[in-house]
Amino acid sequence: MFEIWETSEPARLISDAGSLKVALEKVDTMCRLRHDQALAHIGEAAAEEGYHFEIRDQGGRALARLTYVPDTSRAYQSVVVEELHGGDSA
């Protein structure tokens, strides 16, 4: 079991996930949401500082951290590279 946290102030639990793959997909979804919000000029001050996410294990230990700063000059690009999903790089 994994927990997905947004650790920007105030920190909040976003969701949980049964696998690391699902946890990564949920973090990517949150980053896409923040990108869309930045395009709509919602939460502009936070967008400039970036958004901070963590994937934690059942014991609350951070396994992965990500800071995402939306780049509204281009379309959203996934923050999760295929190798992290366990995909083939052939």
PDB file of N, CA, C and O in Angstrom:
ATOM      1  N   MET A   1       0.839  -1.176   0.000  1.00  0.00           N
ATOM      2  CA  MET A   1       0.000   0.000   0.000  1.00  0.00           C
ATOM      3  C   MET A   1       0.886   1.242   0.000  1.00  0.00           C
ATOM      4  O   MET A   1       1.888   1.299   0.713  1.00  0.00           O
ATOM      5  N   PHE A   2       0.520   2.210  -0.783  1.00  0.00           N
ATOM      6  CA  PHE A   2       1.245   3.467  -0.887  1.00  0.00           C
ATOM      7  C   PHE A   2       0.277   4.620  -0.648  1.00  0.00           C
ATOM      8  O   PHE A   2      -0.917   4.514  -0.930  1.00  0.00           O
ATOM      9  N   GLU A   3       0.806   5.716  -0.126  1.00  0.00           N
ATOM     10  CA  GLU A   3       0.028   6.931   0.065  1.00  0.00           C
ATOM     11  C   GLU A   3       0.621   8.021  -0.810  1.00  0.00           C
ATOM     12  O   GLU A   3       1.840   8.120  -0.948  1.00  0.00           O
ATOM     13  N   ILE A   4      -0.242   8.839  -1.402  1.00  0.00           N
ATOM     14  CA  ILE A   4       0.196   9.982  -2.200  1.00  0.00           C
ATOM     15  C   ILE A   4      -0.152  11.238  -1.424  1.00  0.00           C
ATOM     16  O   ILE A   4      -1.311  11.472  -1.079  1.00  0.00           O
ATOM     17  N   TRP A   5       0.872  12.048  -1.153  1.00  0.00           N
ATOM     18  CA  TRP A   5       0.712  13.275  -0.381  1.00  0.00           C
ATOM     19  C   TRP A   5       1.106  14.468  -1.225  1.00  0.00           C
ATOM     20  O   TRP A   5       2.061  14.405  -2.000  1.00  0.00           O
ATOM     21  N   GLU A   6       0.367  15.555  -1.072  1.00  0.00           N
ATOM     22  CA  GLU A   6       0.824  16.844  -1.581  1.00  0.00           C
ATOM     23  C   GLU A   6       1.412  17.536  -0.356  1.00  0.00           C
ATOM     24  O   GLU A   6       0.698  17.836   0.600  1.00  0.00           O
ATOM     25  N   THR A   7       2.718  17.785  -0.393  1.00  0.00           N
ATOM     26  CA  THR A   7       3.404  18.279   0.800  1.00  0.00           C
ATOM     27  C   THR A   7       3.586  19.788   0.805  1.00  0.00           C
ATOM     28  O   THR A   7       4.252  20.328   1.688  1.00  0.00           O
ATOM     29  N   SER A   8       2.995  20.482  -0.181  1.00  0.00           N
ATOM     30  CA  SER A   8       2.951  21.939  -0.120  1.00  0.00           C
ATOM     31  C   SER A   8       2.150  22.295   1.126  1.00  0.00           C
ATOM     32  O   SER A   8       1.337  21.494   1.588  1.00  0.00           O
ATOM     33  N   GLU A   9       2.368  23.480   1.671  1.00  0.00           N
ATOM     34  CA  GLU A   9       1.668  23.861   2.903  1.00  0.00           C
ATOM     35  C   GLU A   9       0.209  24.170   2.627  1.00  0.00           C
ATOM     36  O   GLU A   9      -0.071  24.933   1.702  1.00  0.00           O
ATOM     37  N   PRO A  10      -0.718  23.630   3.364  1.00  0.00           N
ATOM     38  CA  PRO A  10      -0.533  22.578   4.350  1.00  0.00           C
ATOM     39  C   PRO A  10      -0.475  21.215   3.667  1.00  0.00           C
ATOM     40  O   PRO A  10      -1.122  21.012   2.640  1.00  0.00           O
ATOM     41  N   ALA A  11       0.288  20.286   4.220  1.00  0.00           N
ATOM     42  CA  ALA A  11       0.390  18.942   3.653  1.00  0.00           C
ATOM     43  C   ALA A  11      -0.963  18.240   3.757  1.00  0.00           C
ATOM     44  O   ALA A  11      -1.695  18.390   4.735  1.00  0.00           O
ATOM     45  N   ARG A  12      -1.268  17.464   2.706  1.00  0.00           N
ATOM     46  CA  ARG A  12      -2.539  16.738   2.747  1.00  0.00           C
ATOM     47  C   ARG A  12      -2.422  15.423   1.994  1.00  0.00           C
ATOM     48  O   ARG A  12      -1.742  15.327   0.972  1.00  0.00           O
ATOM     49  N   LEU A  13      -3.092  14.428   2.517  1.00  0.00           N
ATOM     50  CA  LEU A  13      -3.160  13.125   1.870  1.00  0.00           C
ATOM     51  C   LEU A  13      -4.096  13.236   0.679  1.00  0.00           C
ATOM     52  O   LEU A  13      -5.248  13.645   0.826  1.00  0.00           O
ATOM     53  N   ILE A  14      -3.612  12.876  -0.491  1.00  0.00           N
ATOM     54  CA  ILE A  14      -4.431  12.955  -1.699  1.00  0.00           C
ATOM     55  C   ILE A  14      -5.182  11.652  -1.917  1.00  0.00           C
ATOM     56  O   ILE A  14      -6.389  11.651  -2.159  1.00  0.00           O
ATOM     57  N   SER A  15      -4.455  10.539  -1.829  1.00  0.00           N
ATOM     58  CA  SER A  15      -5.053   9.260  -2.145  1.00  0.00           C
ATOM     59  C   SER A  15      -4.139   8.146  -1.667  1.00  0.00           C
ATOM     60  O   SER A  15      -3.048   8.394  -1.154  1.00  0.00           O
ATOM     61  N   ASP A  16      -4.594   6.930  -1.840  1.00  0.00           N
ATOM     62  CA  ASP A  16      -3.718   5.791  -1.626  1.00  0.00           C
ATOM     63  C   ASP A  16      -3.736   4.937  -2.885  1.00  0.00           C
ATOM     64  O   ASP A  16      -4.570   5.131  -3.769  1.00  0.00           O
ATOM     65  N   ALA A  17      -2.820   4.006  -2.952  1.00  0.00           N
ATOM     66  CA  ALA A  17      -2.698   3.157  -4.132  1.00  0.00           C
ATOM     67  C   ALA A  17      -2.177   1.795  -3.704  1.00  0.00           C
ATOM     68  O   ALA A  17      -1.382   1.685  -2.771  1.00  0.00           O
ATOM     69  N   GLY A  18      -2.627   0.776  -4.388  1.00  0.00           N
ATOM     70  CA  GLY A  18      -2.209  -0.581  -4.075  1.00  0.00           C
ATOM     71  C   GLY A  18      -0.883  -0.978  -4.680  1.00  0.00           C
ATOM     72  O   GLY A  18      -0.294  -1.985  -4.287  1.00  0.00           O
ATOM     73  N   SER A  19      -0.404  -0.186  -5.645  1.00  0.00           N
ATOM     74  CA  SER A  19       0.874  -0.502  -6.289  1.00  0.00           C
ATOM     75  C   SER A  19       1.616   0.791  -6.595  1.00  0.00           C
ATOM     76  O   SER A  19       1.025   1.870  -6.635  1.00  0.00           O
ATOM     77  N   LEU A  20       2.911   0.663  -6.807  1.00  0.00           N
ATOM     78  CA  LEU A  20       3.716   1.828  -7.152  1.00  0.00           C
ATOM     79  C   LEU A  20       3.288   2.394  -8.507  1.00  0.00           C
ATOM     80  O   LEU A  20       3.277   3.611  -8.693  1.00  0.00           O
ATOM     81  N   LYS A  21       2.940   1.527  -9.444  1.00  0.00           N
ATOM     82  CA  LYS A  21       2.494   1.987 -10.763  1.00  0.00           C
ATOM     83  C   LYS A  21       1.260   2.886 -10.632  1.00  0.00           C
ATOM     84  O   LYS A  21       1.200   3.948 -11.252  1.00  0.00           O
ATOM     85  N   VAL A  22       0.301   2.479  -9.849  1.00  0.00           N
ATOM     86  CA  VAL A  22      -0.918   3.276  -9.649  1.00  0.00           C
ATOM     87  C   VAL A  22      -0.578   4.573  -8.919  1.00  0.00           C
ATOM     88  O   VAL A  22      -1.133   5.624  -9.241  1.00  0.00           O
ATOM     89  N   ALA A  23       0.319   4.514  -7.947  1.00  0.00           N
ATOM     90  CA  ALA A  23       0.729   5.720  -7.228  1.00  0.00           C
ATOM     91  C   ALA A  23       1.358   6.726  -8.188  1.00  0.00           C
ATOM     92  O   ALA A  23       1.061   7.919  -8.114  1.00  0.00           O
ATOM     93  N   LEU A  24       2.221   6.259  -9.085  1.00  0.00           N
ATOM     94  CA  LEU A  24       2.851   7.140 -10.067  1.00  0.00           C
ATOM     95  C   LEU A  24       1.815   7.755 -11.002  1.00  0.00           C
ATOM     96  O   LEU A  24       1.909   8.933 -11.348  1.00  0.00           O
ATOM     97  N   GLU A  25       0.832   6.965 -11.409  1.00  0.00           N
ATOM     98  CA  GLU A  25      -0.234   7.478 -12.277  1.00  0.00           C
ATOM     99  C   GLU A  25      -1.035   8.567 -11.563  1.00  0.00           C
ATOM    100  O   GLU A  25      -1.430   9.557 -12.180  1.00  0.00           O
ATOM    101  N   LYS A  26      -1.271   8.387 -10.281  1.00  0.00           N
ATOM    102  CA  LYS A  26      -2.034   9.387  -9.528  1.00  0.00           C
ATOM    103  C   LYS A  26      -1.236  10.676  -9.359  1.00  0.00           C
ATOM    104  O   LYS A  26      -1.806  11.765  -9.433  1.00  0.00           O
ATOM    105  N   VAL A  27       0.066  10.571  -9.134  1.00  0.00           N
ATOM    106  CA  VAL A  27       0.901  11.772  -9.050  1.00  0.00           C
ATOM    107  C   VAL A  27       0.881  12.490 -10.396  1.00  0.00           C
ATOM    108  O   VAL A  27       0.769  13.715 -10.444  1.00  0.00           O
ATOM    109  N   ASP A  28       0.988  11.739 -11.482  1.00  0.00           N
ATOM    110  CA  ASP A  28       0.952  12.339 -12.816  1.00  0.00           C
ATOM    111  C   ASP A  28      -0.381  13.041 -13.058  1.00  0.00           C
ATOM    112  O   ASP A  28      -0.418  14.122 -13.646  1.00  0.00           O
ATOM    113  N   THR A  29      -1.469  12.431 -12.609  1.00  0.00           N
ATOM    114  CA  THR A  29      -2.791  13.040 -12.748  1.00  0.00           C
ATOM    115  C   THR A  29      -2.867  14.353 -11.972  1.00  0.00           C
ATOM    116  O   THR A  29      -3.440  15.329 -12.457  1.00  0.00           O
ATOM    117  N   MET A  30      -2.294  14.382 -10.772  1.00  0.00           N
ATOM    118  CA  MET A  30      -2.293  15.617  -9.982  1.00  0.00           C
ATOM    119  C   MET A  30      -1.473  16.710 -10.676  1.00  0.00           C
ATOM    120  O   MET A  30      -1.860  17.878 -10.666  1.00  0.00           O
ATOM    121  N   CYS A  31      -0.356  16.334 -11.269  1.00  0.00           N
ATOM    122  CA  CYS A  31       0.462  17.319 -11.983  1.00  0.00           C
ATOM    123  C   CYS A  31      -0.283  17.856 -13.198  1.00  0.00           C
ATOM    124  O   CYS A  31      -0.217  19.050 -13.492  1.00  0.00           O
ATOM    125  N   ARG A  32      -0.989  16.982 -13.901  1.00  0.00           N
ATOM    126  CA  ARG A  32      -1.802  17.425 -15.047  1.00  0.00           C
ATOM    127  C   ARG A  32      -2.882  18.400 -14.575  1.00  0.00           C
ATOM    128  O   ARG A  32      -3.139  19.407 -15.234  1.00  0.00           O
ATOM    129  N   LEU A  33      -3.508  18.109 -13.449  1.00  0.00           N
ATOM    130  CA  LEU A  33      -4.521  18.999 -12.884  1.00  0.00           C
ATOM    131  C   LEU A  33      -3.913  20.357 -12.548  1.00  0.00           C
ATOM    132  O   LEU A  33      -4.499  21.395 -12.857  1.00  0.00           O
ATOM    133  N   ARG A  34      -2.750  20.352 -11.922  1.00  0.00           N
ATOM    134  CA  ARG A  34      -2.089  21.616 -11.573  1.00  0.00           C
ATOM    135  C   ARG A  34      -1.700  22.390 -12.829  1.00  0.00           C
ATOM    136  O   ARG A  34      -1.753  23.620 -12.835  1.00  0.00           O
ATOM    137  N   HIS A  35      -1.312  21.693 -13.882  1.00  0.00           N
ATOM    138  CA  HIS A  35      -0.995  22.348 -15.156  1.00  0.00           C
ATOM    139  C   HIS A  35      -2.245  23.015 -15.728  1.00  0.00           C
ATOM    140  O   HIS A  35      -2.200  24.166 -16.163  1.00  0.00           O
ATOM    141  N   ASP A  36      -3.354  22.286 -15.724  1.00  0.00           N
ATOM    142  CA  ASP A  36      -4.613  22.838 -16.227  1.00  0.00           C
ATOM    143  C   ASP A  36      -5.059  24.040 -15.402  1.00  0.00           C
ATOM    144  O   ASP A  36      -5.565  25.017 -15.953  1.00  0.00           O
ATOM    145  N   GLN A  37      -4.873  23.974 -14.085  1.00  0.00           N
ATOM    146  CA  GLN A  37      -5.228  25.096 -13.226  1.00  0.00           C
ATOM    147  C   GLN A  37      -4.345  26.312 -13.535  1.00  0.00           C
ATOM    148  O   GLN A  37      -4.825  27.445 -13.544  1.00  0.00           O
ATOM    149  N   ALA A  38      -3.078  26.075 -13.784  1.00  0.00           N
ATOM    150  CA  ALA A  38      -2.169  27.177 -14.119  1.00  0.00           C
ATOM    151  C   ALA A  38      -2.584  27.821 -15.437  1.00  0.00           C
ATOM    152  O   ALA A  38      -2.514  29.042 -15.579  1.00  0.00           O
ATOM    153  N   LEU A  39      -3.017  27.011 -16.402  1.00  0.00           N
ATOM    154  CA  LEU A  39      -3.503  27.561 -17.674  1.00  0.00           C
ATOM    155  C   LEU A  39      -4.731  28.441 -17.460  1.00  0.00           C
ATOM    156  O   LEU A  39      -4.921  29.438 -18.156  1.00  0.00           O
ATOM    157  N   ALA A  40      -5.562  28.059 -16.486  1.00  0.00           N
ATOM    158  CA  ALA A  40      -6.777  28.813 -16.187  1.00  0.00           C
ATOM    159  C   ALA A  40      -6.519  29.930 -15.180  1.00  0.00           C
ATOM    160  O   ALA A  40      -7.445  30.631 -14.773  1.00  0.00           O
ATOM    161  N   HIS A  41      -5.260  30.092 -14.781  1.00  0.00           N
ATOM    162  CA  HIS A  41      -4.852  31.133 -13.827  1.00  0.00           C
ATOM    163  C   HIS A  41      -5.482  30.953 -12.451  1.00  0.00           C
ATOM    164  O   HIS A  41      -5.818  31.931 -11.784  1.00  0.00           O
ATOM    165  N   ILE A  42      -5.641  29.705 -12.029  1.00  0.00           N
ATOM    166  CA  ILE A  42      -6.147  29.392 -10.697  1.00  0.00           C
ATOM    167  C   ILE A  42      -4.942  29.022  -9.831  1.00  0.00           C
ATOM    168  O   ILE A  42      -4.162  28.146 -10.205  1.00  0.00           O
ATOM    169  N   GLY A  43      -4.786  29.662  -8.705  1.00  0.00           N
ATOM    170  CA  GLY A  43      -3.673  29.360  -7.809  1.00  0.00           C
ATOM    171  C   GLY A  43      -2.330  29.793  -8.365  1.00  0.00           C
ATOM    172  O   GLY A  43      -1.342  29.070  -8.239  1.00  0.00           O
ATOM    173  N   GLU A  44      -2.288  30.977  -8.984  1.00  0.00           N
ATOM    174  CA  GLU A  44      -1.070  31.442  -9.654  1.00  0.00           C
ATOM    175  C   GLU A  44       0.136  31.526  -8.727  1.00  0.00           C
ATOM    176  O   GLU A  44       1.241  31.169  -9.135  1.00  0.00           O
ATOM    177  N   ALA A  45      -0.041  31.983  -7.502  1.00  0.00           N
ATOM    178  CA  ALA A  45       1.088  32.123  -6.581  1.00  0.00           C
ATOM    179  C   ALA A  45       1.710  30.765  -6.289  1.00  0.00           C
ATOM    180  O   ALA A  45       2.934  30.634  -6.276  1.00  0.00           O
ATOM    181  N   ALA A  46       0.888  29.766  -6.056  1.00  0.00           N
ATOM    182  CA  ALA A  46       1.406  28.425  -5.775  1.00  0.00           C
ATOM    183  C   ALA A  46       2.117  27.841  -6.991  1.00  0.00           C
ATOM    184  O   ALA A  46       3.122  27.144  -6.849  1.00  0.00           O
ATOM    185  N   ALA A  47       1.601  28.124  -8.181  1.00  0.00           N
ATOM    186  CA  ALA A  47       2.199  27.589  -9.400  1.00  0.00           C
ATOM    187  C   ALA A  47       3.623  28.096  -9.589  1.00  0.00           C
ATOM    188  O   ALA A  47       4.479  27.366 -10.089  1.00  0.00           O
ATOM    189  N   GLU A  48       3.880  29.332  -9.198  1.00  0.00           N
ATOM    190  CA  GLU A  48       5.220  29.894  -9.353  1.00  0.00           C
ATOM    191  C   GLU A  48       6.220  29.195  -8.445  1.00  0.00           C
ATOM    192  O   GLU A  48       7.374  29.008  -8.829  1.00  0.00           O
ATOM    193  N   GLU A  49       5.799  28.808  -7.255  1.00  0.00           N
ATOM    194  CA  GLU A  49       6.674  28.140  -6.299  1.00  0.00           C
ATOM    195  C   GLU A  49       6.780  26.643  -6.580  1.00  0.00           C
ATOM    196  O   GLU A  49       7.743  26.000  -6.162  1.00  0.00           O
ATOM    197  N   GLY A  50       5.828  26.105  -7.263  1.00  0.00           N
ATOM    198  CA  GLY A  50       5.803  24.680  -7.555  1.00  0.00           C
ATOM    199  C   GLY A  50       4.948  23.921  -6.557  1.00  0.00           C
ATOM    200  O   GLY A  50       4.588  24.435  -5.497  1.00  0.00           O
ATOM    201  N   TYR A  51       4.636  22.704  -6.915  1.00  0.00           N
ATOM    202  CA  TYR A  51       3.837  21.808  -6.093  1.00  0.00           C
ATOM    203  C   TYR A  51       4.729  20.640  -5.690  1.00  0.00           C
ATOM    204  O   TYR A  51       5.518  20.147  -6.495  1.00  0.00           O
ATOM    205  N   HIS A  52       4.601  20.210  -4.464  1.00  0.00           N
ATOM    206  CA  HIS A  52       5.470  19.169  -3.928  1.00  0.00           C
ATOM    207  C   HIS A  52       4.632  17.933  -3.606  1.00  0.00           C
ATOM    208  O   HIS A  52       3.615  18.017  -2.918  1.00  0.00           O
ATOM    209  N   PHE A  53       5.077  16.794  -4.112  1.00  0.00           N
ATOM    210  CA  PHE A  53       4.371  15.537  -3.914  1.00  0.00           C
ATOM    211  C   PHE A  53       5.311  14.492  -3.340  1.00  0.00           C
ATOM    212  O   PHE A  53       6.516  14.522  -3.590  1.00  0.00           O
ATOM    213  N   GLU A  54       4.753  13.565  -2.568  1.00  0.00           N
ATOM    214  CA  GLU A  54       5.506  12.424  -2.056  1.00  0.00           C
ATOM    215  C   GLU A  54       4.671  11.173  -2.208  1.00  0.00           C
ATOM    216  O   GLU A  54       3.447  11.194  -2.081  1.00  0.00           O
ATOM    217  N   ILE A  55       5.362  10.084  -2.484  1.00  0.00           N
ATOM    218  CA  ILE A  55       4.758   8.752  -2.405  1.00  0.00           C
ATOM    219  C   ILE A  55       5.379   8.119  -1.169  1.00  0.00           C
ATOM    220  O   ILE A  55       6.601   8.018  -1.056  1.00  0.00           O
ATOM    221  N   ARG A  56       4.518   7.691  -0.235  1.00  0.00           N
ATOM    222  CA  ARG A  56       4.983   7.134   1.033  1.00  0.00           C
ATOM    223  C   ARG A  56       4.555   5.682   1.178  1.00  0.00           C
ATOM    224  O   ARG A  56       3.534   5.260   0.635  1.00  0.00           O
ATOM    225  N   ASP A  57       5.353   4.931   1.918  1.00  0.00           N
ATOM    226  CA  ASP A  57       4.984   3.547   2.202  1.00  0.00           C
ATOM    227  C   ASP A  57       4.034   3.511   3.398  1.00  0.00           C
ATOM    228  O   ASP A  57       3.661   4.552   3.939  1.00  0.00           O
ATOM    229  N   GLN A  58       3.646   2.301   3.803  1.00  0.00           N
ATOM    230  CA  GLN A  58       2.681   2.160   4.900  1.00  0.00           C
ATOM    231  C   GLN A  58       3.189   2.740   6.213  1.00  0.00           C
ATOM    232  O   GLN A  58       2.395   3.154   7.058  1.00  0.00           O
ATOM    233  N   GLY A  59       4.493   2.771   6.387  1.00  0.00           N
ATOM    234  CA  GLY A  59       5.067   3.310   7.605  1.00  0.00           C
ATOM    235  C   GLY A  59       5.225   4.821   7.581  1.00  0.00           C
ATOM    236  O   GLY A  59       5.705   5.411   8.549  1.00  0.00           O
ATOM    237  N   GLY A  60       4.824   5.455   6.478  1.00  0.00           N
ATOM    238  CA  GLY A  60       4.923   6.901   6.358  1.00  0.00           C
ATOM    239  C   GLY A  60       6.264   7.396   5.838  1.00  0.00           C
ATOM    240  O   GLY A  60       6.502   8.603   5.793  1.00  0.00           O
ATOM    241  N   ARG A  61       7.153   6.467   5.439  1.00  0.00           N
ATOM    242  CA  ARG A  61       8.464   6.842   4.913  1.00  0.00           C
ATOM    243  C   ARG A  61       8.334   7.261   3.453  1.00  0.00           C
ATOM    244  O   ARG A  61       7.709   6.565   2.652  1.00  0.00           O
ATOM    245  N   ALA A  62       8.933   8.407   3.113  1.00  0.00           N
ATOM    246  CA  ALA A  62       8.887   8.905   1.736  1.00  0.00           C
ATOM    247  C   ALA A  62       9.748   8.023   0.839  1.00  0.00           C
ATOM    248  O   ALA A  62      10.938   7.844   1.095  1.00  0.00           O
ATOM    249  N   LEU A  63       9.143   7.473  -0.215  1.00  0.00           N
ATOM    250  CA  LEU A  63       9.859   6.641  -1.176  1.00  0.00           C
ATOM    251  C   LEU A  63      10.250   7.441  -2.404  1.00  0.00           C
ATOM    252  O   LEU A  63      11.243   7.131  -3.062  1.00  0.00           O
ATOM    253  N   ALA A  64       9.474   8.467  -2.712  1.00  0.00           N
ATOM    254  CA  ALA A  64       9.750   9.309  -3.879  1.00  0.00           C
ATOM    255  C   ALA A  64       9.205  10.700  -3.617  1.00  0.00           C
ATOM    256  O   ALA A  64       8.152  10.868  -3.002  1.00  0.00           O
ATOM    257  N   ARG A  65       9.947  11.702  -4.098  1.00  0.00           N
ATOM    258  CA  ARG A  65       9.518  13.095  -3.980  1.00  0.00           C
ATOM    259  C   ARG A  65       9.578  13.735  -5.353  1.00  0.00           C
ATOM    260  O   ARG A  65      10.435  13.403  -6.172  1.00  0.00           O
ATOM    261  N   LEU A  66       8.661  14.656  -5.593  1.00  0.00           N
ATOM    262  CA  LEU A  66       8.615  15.358  -6.866  1.00  0.00           C
ATOM    263  C   LEU A  66       8.171  16.790  -6.619  1.00  0.00           C
ATOM    264  O   LEU A  66       7.208  17.036  -5.892  1.00  0.00           O
ATOM    265  N   THR A  67       8.878  17.728  -7.227  1.00  0.00           N
ATOM    266  CA  THR A  67       8.424  19.108  -7.262  1.00  0.00           C
ATOM    267  C   THR A  67       8.041  19.398  -8.696  1.00  0.00           C
ATOM    268  O   THR A  67       8.837  19.193  -9.613  1.00  0.00           O
ATOM    269  N   TYR A  68       6.819  19.876  -8.893  1.00  0.00           N
ATOM    270  CA  TYR A  68       6.317  20.157 -10.235  1.00  0.00           C
ATOM    271  C   TYR A  68       5.983  21.636 -10.352  1.00  0.00           C
ATOM    272  O   TYR A  68       5.197  22.171  -9.570  1.00  0.00           O
ATOM    273  N   VAL A  69       6.587  22.292 -11.338  1.00  0.00           N
ATOM    274  CA  VAL A  69       6.287  23.687 -11.655  1.00  0.00           C
ATOM    275  C   VAL A  69       5.662  23.693 -13.043  1.00  0.00           C
ATOM    276  O   VAL A  69       6.338  23.360 -14.017  1.00  0.00           O
ATOM    277  N   PRO A  70       4.377  24.067 -13.160  1.00  0.00           N
ATOM    278  CA  PRO A  70       3.710  24.055 -14.457  1.00  0.00           C
ATOM    279  C   PRO A  70       4.396  24.978 -15.467  1.00  0.00           C
ATOM    280  O   PRO A  70       4.753  26.111 -15.143  1.00  0.00           O
ATOM    281  N   ASP A  71       4.572  24.486 -16.679  1.00  0.00           N
ATOM    282  CA  ASP A  71       5.101  25.277 -17.788  1.00  0.00           C
ATOM    283  C   ASP A  71       3.948  25.492 -18.762  1.00  0.00           C
ATOM    284  O   ASP A  71       3.671  24.642 -19.609  1.00  0.00           O
ATOM    285  N   THR A  72       3.283  26.634 -18.634  1.00  0.00           N
ATOM    286  CA  THR A  72       2.088  26.886 -19.445  1.00  0.00           C
ATOM    287  C   THR A  72       2.421  27.328 -20.870  1.00  0.00           C
ATOM    288  O   THR A  72       1.515  27.610 -21.655  1.00  0.00           O
ATOM    289  N   SER A  73       3.700  27.390 -21.209  1.00  0.00           N
ATOM    290  CA  SER A  73       4.076  27.759 -22.579  1.00  0.00           C
ATOM    291  C   SER A  73       3.977  26.562 -23.528  1.00  0.00           C
ATOM    292  O   SER A  73       4.180  26.704 -24.733  1.00  0.00           O
ATOM    293  N   ARG A  74       3.667  25.390 -22.982  1.00  0.00           N
ATOM    294  CA  ARG A  74       3.542  24.197 -23.826  1.00  0.00           C
ATOM    295  C   ARG A  74       2.487  23.270 -23.247  1.00  0.00           C
ATOM    296  O   ARG A  74       2.028  23.454 -22.120  1.00  0.00           O
ATOM    297  N   ALA A  75       2.114  22.285 -24.023  1.00  0.00           N
ATOM    298  CA  ALA A  75       1.132  21.299 -23.560  1.00  0.00           C
ATOM    299  C   ALA A  75       1.735  20.465 -22.431  1.00  0.00           C
ATOM    300  O   ALA A  75       2.955  20.341 -22.321  1.00  0.00           O
ATOM    301  N   TYR A  76       0.877  19.902 -21.605  1.00  0.00           N
ATOM    302  CA  TYR A  76       1.348  19.083 -20.493  1.00  0.00           C
ATOM    303  C   TYR A  76       2.127  17.884 -21.016  1.00  0.00           C
ATOM    304  O   TYR A  76       1.720  17.234 -21.978  1.00  0.00           O
ATOM    305  N   GLN A  77       3.242  17.605 -20.372  1.00  0.00           N
ATOM    306  CA  GLN A  77       4.020  16.408 -20.654  1.00  0.00           C
ATOM    307  C   GLN A  77       4.132  15.624 -19.362  1.00  0.00           C
ATOM    308  O   GLN A  77       4.423  16.194 -18.311  1.00  0.00           O
ATOM    309  N   SER A  78       3.906  14.337 -19.430  1.00  0.00           N
ATOM    310  CA  SER A  78       3.920  13.492 -18.244  1.00  0.00           C
ATOM    311  C   SER A  78       5.211  13.661 -17.452  1.00  0.00           C
ATOM    312  O   SER A  78       6.297  13.764 -18.022  1.00  0.00           O
ATOM    313  N   VAL A  79       5.073  13.687 -16.139  1.00  0.00           N
ATOM    314  CA  VAL A  79       6.242  13.783 -15.268  1.00  0.00           C
ATOM    315  C   VAL A  79       6.813  12.401 -14.962  1.00  0.00           C
ATOM    316  O   VAL A  79       7.879  12.284 -14.358  1.00  0.00           O
ATOM    317  N   VAL A  80       6.108  11.367 -15.378  1.00  0.00           N
ATOM    318  CA  VAL A  80       6.525  10.004 -15.101  1.00  0.00           C
ATOM    319  C   VAL A  80       7.088   9.389 -16.379  1.00  0.00           C
ATOM    320  O   VAL A  80       6.369   9.190 -17.359  1.00  0.00           O
ATOM    321  N   VAL A  81       8.372   9.095 -16.351  1.00  0.00           N
ATOM    322  CA  VAL A  81       8.988   8.484 -17.525  1.00  0.00           C
ATOM    323  C   VAL A  81       8.623   7.009 -17.584  1.00  0.00           C
ATOM    324  O   VAL A  81       8.379   6.382 -16.554  1.00  0.00           O
ATOM    325  N   GLU A  82       8.588   6.466 -18.772  1.00  0.00           N
ATOM    326  CA  GLU A  82       8.147   5.089 -18.986  1.00  0.00           C
ATOM    327  C   GLU A  82       8.924   4.084 -18.140  1.00  0.00           C
ATOM    328  O   GLU A  82       8.359   3.080 -17.705  1.00  0.00           O
ATOM    329  N   GLU A  83      10.212   4.339 -17.900  1.00  0.00           N
ATOM    330  CA  GLU A  83      11.023   3.403 -17.128  1.00  0.00           C
ATOM    331  C   GLU A  83      10.489   3.243 -15.701  1.00  0.00           C
ATOM    332  O   GLU A  83      10.609   2.169 -15.112  1.00  0.00           O
ATOM    333  N   LEU A  84       9.906   4.300 -15.150  1.00  0.00           N
ATOM    334  CA  LEU A  84       9.369   4.217 -13.807  1.00  0.00           C
ATOM    335  C   LEU A  84       8.123   3.336 -13.758  1.00  0.00           C
ATOM    336  O   LEU A  84       7.810   2.749 -12.722  1.00  0.00           O
ATOM    337  N   HIS A  85       7.421   3.249 -14.877  1.00  0.00           N
ATOM    338  CA  HIS A  85       6.253   2.378 -14.949  1.00  0.00           C
ATOM    339  C   HIS A  85       6.659   0.929 -15.135  1.00  0.00           C
ATOM    340  O   HIS A  85       5.814   0.038 -15.042  1.00  0.00           O
ATOM    341  N   GLY A  86       7.942   0.671 -15.397  1.00  0.00           N
ATOM    342  CA  GLY A  86       8.395  -0.687 -15.629  1.00  0.00           C
ATOM    343  C   GLY A  86       8.232  -1.114 -17.074  1.00  0.00           C
ATOM    344  O   GLY A  86       8.258  -2.306 -17.380  1.00  0.00           O
ATOM    345  N   GLY A  87       8.063  -0.143 -17.968  1.00  0.00           N
ATOM    346  CA  GLY A  87       7.886  -0.440 -19.389  1.00  0.00           C
ATOM    347  C   GLY A  87       9.194  -0.821 -20.047  1.00  0.00           C
ATOM    348  O   GLY A  87      10.273  -0.557 -19.516  1.00  0.00           O
ATOM    349  N   ASP A  88       9.088  -1.438 -21.199  1.00  0.00           N
ATOM    350  CA  ASP A  88      10.268  -1.800 -21.969  1.00  0.00           C
ATOM    351  C   ASP A  88      10.835  -0.576 -22.662  1.00  0.00           C
ATOM    352  O   ASP A  88      10.088   0.278 -23.141  1.00  0.00           O
ATOM    353  N   SER A  89      12.147  -0.492 -22.715  1.00  0.00           N
ATOM    354  CA  SER A  89      12.785   0.651 -23.385  1.00  0.00           C
ATOM    355  C   SER A  89      13.466   0.197 -24.664  1.00  0.00           C
ATOM    356  O   SER A  89      14.519   0.719 -25.029  1.00  0.00           O
ATOM    357  N   ALA A  90      12.872  -0.767 -25.340  1.00  0.00           N
ATOM    358  CA  ALA A  90      13.463  -1.346 -26.558  1.00  0.00           C
ATOM    359  C   ALA A  90      13.440  -0.441 -27.714  1.00  0.00           C
ATOM    360  O   ALA A  90      13.904  -0.806 -28.793  1.00  0.00           O
TER     361      ALA A  90
END
